[in-house]
Amino acid sequence: MSFNSKLKRFSFRLPQGAEGMLSLFLVICDMFLLNFVFKETFQIWLADSNPLNLYITSYNQVKWYLFSFYVFFGIISGLFSLRSLKAASDIIFHTTSSLLSTFIVFNLVGFMSRSFASLSHNFPRPIMLIATAISIVVVFLLRILVTRLFRPHPNLVKAIIIGDPAEGKRIINHFHRRGGVRFRIVRSMKSDEIDELASEVVFKHAHEVFVTDPNINLDKFWAQIYYQRKEEPHKFNVRISVDPSKTVASIGLRSLEDFPLVTICSHPLSPSQRFIKRIFDVCFSIFAIIIASPVMLLTALWVKIDSPGPVFYKQKRVGLNGKEYDVIKFRSMRMGSEAQSGPTVSTADDPRVSKLGKFIRKFGIDELPQFFLVLTGDMSVVGPRPERPFFVNDSYAFQGRRLSVKPGVTGLAAVNSRYYLKLEDKVTYDYYYIDNYSILLDIKIVFQTVWVLLFEPNYSE
């Protein structure tokens, strides 16, 4: 019998409400272990060095900052949550990201803060990196031990099955055997009842939706969830069975424990991701407004001189959860351009655009006022580009998951597609962005936008 199997024999299921105590226990244990690792690392690497006591004193001055950073990043990553540590791969990822983030932020704060630098100027950074690497191993082993000795109290989860009920029950029974969650099937639906799925999910407050027929089209379902209700839905997951004949290397699979399912969450961004994204939006928008203020003032004057009419162009757009708001741009079209044609998708050689409008569109200057909407919370710096209600009403694709995040001043579709793509084609870029969001992806798209505007100035919306 393996050591892992022996540990499972002695595993203990936590009573309801005890997971918080276990999380606190892990925080305390980690503090003692990290303190031990850092001091022993100093003792071993600096055994023959005269300033050993100087380094230890410097460490004691900053250790609570180190622990605070570590606890902060550990909470964000789920390092202290037993339910987040389902597999060894999860544990090593959470451990590594928490400790490396601590190391990076500690050094950045020391670089930017003179008072903090005065406390840590004798702190040996190379030895700190070695201690961090050792700490990753120690914290990883502690988490392995804890996850083998303790099992979380099973959560009761309300589930809906649509498609093949037998396949849905097979998946659920598999998770019951694994433990940690108990499913209660509140409705089993046939594939042709897809029009009723959204109301069942909302009114029964379902947590999980198992789609066991991969041929079901969910566009209308997502439209009913986000666009028609005009409010944020409760958090639930849609888990779709994989059709092996259609699975390709690029498909994005997220597993519920070890069962391969395509998983779509009604809240694609976690609370920590929303917080970080909002901080990035506010900071970047303030920076962009300050830097671009001379350009905006000059453009406003130029638009006023160029043609009669207002400086700014206001138009209804569909934003987060299908709610409409007024987007603001510098006016680039002649007044009354759509009086006869009606709402029309802009093209590369749009005759409605004035000469000045072509120039400011070419370099994205007309979009600059939207950074004020980012500050008010109507938009984000990066996200799906907002569409007009006329076009949204015309397509389920624009009423669905792309409305689960704030619209952006720029976006993945905006920098990768020009006029040669249909509106529906841009949804593919939007879904990729939503399913693969990270703050690094936002930063990458911002830099890509700047590159496109300066060196490939055919960019426009």
Disulfide bonds with the S-S distance in Angstrom:
none
